[in-house]
Amino acid sequence: MKKVINALAIAVGLMVAANALAQAEKPTVVLVHGAFADASSWNGVAQILEKDGYTVVAAANPLRSVKGDGAAVSALLSSIKTPVVLVGHSYGGNVISEAANGHPTVKALVYVSAFAPEAGETVAGLAGKFPGSTLGPTLASPVSLADGGKDLYIRQDKFHDQFAADVPAPQAALMAATQRPVTEAALNEPSGEPAWKRVASWFIYGDQDKNIPPQAMAFMAQRAEARSVEVVHGASHVVMVSNPEPVARLIEKAATQSASL
């Protein structure tokens, strides 16, 4: 009996050690929100990832300028000592393309309904490269800033249909009220050298996106030679809010596959 108990104790110990090792080997997932959103847009995705043993950090993207926002996320990356899967939504894709440079710990880039610009391209230019974006007419009158710049918001009465059509109306109304503005300058700032040229990428987006034409995202994914591209049928621009499960699973796929690259 004593031998059986000892054997069980050893088996349990090995299982605990194996689980601890698996936990230690998982990369940290850094989530970067885009324009007209905030870090809470990742809540559903973060809940799944954390349940599956990943450490998650949802960064506060300043939405002021490509270089400045990239520098802010880069500073956050410098504080993380584990491997990182860096995830960006919408304009946040531009930011992660900038921020990952100089960080060998970043093992994967995941673009969620996101821009993946080439050097010199702008978010505004890419949004208009293919037909389909209806964002422009839904923007409120720009808010003038003290530095001479302008902040952009989506009109609250247009937000649901434009930005989050597949999200329940009460939830979309809250998202509209709490949206973070982006500067007009950030959307028209040329991008720097993109990290996707050296770091493997994965893409996911909805086929009913009204902010970034799906054709544009397919183009960017192909150009980046993405390891995987997933299109969520019926999903709006905020696919991570309306469909957190496939987004989280793609992030986990990127984490697993990038570990063997």
Secondary structure, 3 states (H helix, E strand, C coil): CHHHHHHHHHHHHHHHHHHHHHHHHCCEEEEECCCCCCHHHHHHHHHHHHHCCCCEEEECCCCCCHHHHHHHHHHHHHCCCCCEEEEEEEHHHHHHHHHCCCCCCEEEEEEEEECCCCCCCCHHHHHCCCCCCCCHHHECCCEECCCCCEEECECHHHHHHHHCCCCCHHHHHHHHHCCCCEEHHHHCCCCCCCHHHCCCEEEEEECCCCCCCHHHHHHHHHHCCCCEEEEECCCCCCHHHHCHHHHHHHHHHHHHHHCCC
